[in-house]
Amino acid sequence: MFKLKNEDNGGAGARTGVLSTKMGDIETPVFMPVGTAGAVKGVTEEVLNSIGASIILGNTYHLFLRPGMEVIKKAGSLHKFISWKKPILTDSGGFQIFSLQGNSKVEEKGVEFKSHLDGSKFFLTPESVVDIQNILDSDIQMVLDNFAPNPSSHKEDKFALDITTLWARRARERFLEVGKRENMQFGIIQGGLNEDMRSESLEKLTRIGFDGYAVGGLSVGESREDFLRIISHIVPAMDPQKPHYLMGSGTPEEILFAVEKGIDMFDCVMPTRNARNGSLFTWSGKVSIKNEKHKLDLSPLDKDCGCYTCKNFSRAYLRHLYISREINSSILNSIHNLRFYLDFMQKIRYSIDSDKFLEFRDKFLFKYNKGE
């Protein structure tokens, strides 16, 4: 169930809400750390709890291949298998299958693909993806979708749209037939960079009727202008009483823009991936910790951050760990980046509830864009 708390008229479509699941409530707008294979890279579930994560994301494709459904079924659920007592959203794996490039074949019935692990062949249908997610017992389940590469032709985008709609209808029927009613299922809006196709996709998915709606097929190489254009076009048209999820996008600038248009949920590998590459987010802009200028800098990474990393270690030490290729570099950097994102979302929620979102946005960007 989704309940709106505040629609900030001073911040266009920015809004706060509460998404209630059997594993707990989620305050929105929310950022979901990505735990593709049942683990958020570089941090434990205890750390995720301590830094304020309220929901994490898992991936159906990866979990289906390894450890496999026999293991999850024996454990009782993905929650129990990974010892996570809060909500989980599972992506369908459509993006991962798409990224196999040449090792997958899409048809009306479903998608055939070769495992990236050992080349074994598998065939997934919209229905089987629902069944897999029911074994995982994920609180929010994404339907199997398809999208065209970027750039793509009108014909390719139309095919992806039609397949996604067909699969969505079948996935919804399967979910309502065998799904656990306390869980939710989201439809995914496709249509590439075509505004008319995006509108068509949303209209058809709305007629099917889902518990929430996601914008898919972005952050796959399109220009910033196209990204902003599609978000501006489709998000205000989405059902205001249902949660809105932007899949796979996650720079602070993108989040602020999307929140302003009415997006409630985000996920992105950027915090942990950047952390492993020594790129850190701070309230004064991004920091490349490997830079020589940090070698003798004994100040904290971010004086405005209260995370374990910033409270206990200096920039000089973090640089030393990164240059030395110590595993603690990835751990400490990931703790900080994730805490930054979660604090960022908390401040966004507070600014909306205080009717000061646009003021917060402008102040944040002014300071953040100064950068290193």
Steps between C-alpha positions, in 0.01 A plus 500: 500500500622849414385811682599852405605726785589828332479636148725805494325755280807718525712221349293397198425128540730429795322295763556283806318180581506170685518167318381229739616140462481188714865558596455862602421852382714691250514880510513647151677638303738212569831372367543123486856364531561238232564147625487324163590150620365541853783717631574872475867508402737601777251516787318257728131501589599635844667800335202558272277513806734737682511751213123505459420280199129416502491281186753332272483369144572149378507361147287208385730404213814474713330327793330253265840398362684507832434380766186370325143462615557168675722675754266798550198272534676298769596821683137615493549832318770735380454700822585197711783388273683835531379589853330823390189581703381794292336530157661374177420600143602255230563610144383250240839465334383646170788747491759232576363271229497794259863572580608151396507629138483211258444241771127561536200466272168675566169362373137535602511200731805620692876534475768239438846581628838352578628530854790741538644248749539187292310546175209278603174572318186610683156621399303743714140607452308780676327231701817318606655829612198552727542147635869560570425823683234325706768257617722797582193650674610850405272773629502686169529301178578644158347346188719359224550776242686564177657813359689596188867600496606863479495628233204307360259523210130573528433137407727368776338724762152395388589131519641544852191694605260237366695210655522679835124563499421141406731366768365746758143379447603137538719575803213681670262212437753257644568720802130536582453126454782368716674800662503585868255786540714679756768546232484757219566489128612795288463551126784654296442782252700464179502684167858616463543871432160531329253700704198355319617144568565579865144631528365190326696273733374681811140495379507125431672416828253715693211309340660172613527641852816471709593589856762744373664616179864527399675694225740261330737517207683817606861553613610273216708755311244759399587870517424702811254705297308188396502366855353824635247520217360151551481538879325837461252349256402172664526539878233772543260274305545203736225409750563737795362246748755235407877495568726618215836327454787615277714196426880514498552877513686649789723807481396759760406737216278235336334418831416862572357551153294181515371573851384839379299326227343250742730194525487315834754218465855469369772239469850517357832318535681835493563541876678167539655482152643850532621415849704210367651738242592762761230749397319633804191716542511784751277795581764721337522298180668184374847408625751280320681359800797374295609855417844601628364802686340269760828332592567723804140604569410377848154656497187282468367424155186707567469715812122509448462121503449290813580160350750257655755578230491877544496483879807277523727537198678772307521568129867409518419157643223437249741591220763267646252211506394564142855533365601187693201309358387403848153346518418741782506776240190361331332435835555844652428681175177303450382574853549870436342515154194304608458712812527813285221377271274398787558831681440682172160335465414577862577868444292496181204357692539760773519784248180384329313466830624850590388637160861597428602246238599748231701700751680182611563400139658832408717518811618142461590536133682829557726342762528157336592628156801689635650155536863410538 
